[in-house]
Amino acid sequence: MGFSKRKYGNKKIEVDGVKFDSKLEMKCYNLLKEMGFSFEFQKQITLVDKFRYNKEAIRAITIVVDFVLDHDGHTIYIDTKGFATEVSKIKYKMLRYMLKDEENTDVVWLHTQKEVSDYLIKLKEER
């Protein structure tokens, strides 16, 4: 298990070849697997496509969502963040805007290990 110090105090963790941005993300990953959920891990989503402005190339705006679950026809985007930066708050607002007209979607932000456990147990019980 390798660790490296990060800007906001979280530590990158690598376990069995899987790289996690934090212990909270690792906890969610392990619980999802233990509970038998099918999910995508660290999915990159484009919020604004790249474009040109007055001949200048402008990069796309993207977000990496920790987990995307398909739960009984319902798509759930889960991010695990103990601390939210202003940029991450804006990107999640943009993601919600992008998904606003899609039925059966949720964007969930879990801040603590207890929130992760409680949320996933509730999802499991709904099956």
CORFEN-V569841 format. One record per pair of residues at least 24 apart in sequence whose C-alpha atoms are under 6 Angstrom apart, sorted by the first residue. I is the first residue (numbers start at 1). J is the second residue. Records with the same first field share a line. If there is no record, write none. Layout:
I = J, J
This chain:
25 = 80
39 = 68, 69
40 = 67, 68
41 = 66, 67
42 = 66, 67
74 = 104, 105
75 = 105
76 = 105, 106, 107
77 = 107, 108
78 = 108, 109
79 = 109
80 = 109, 110, 111
81 = 111
82 = 111
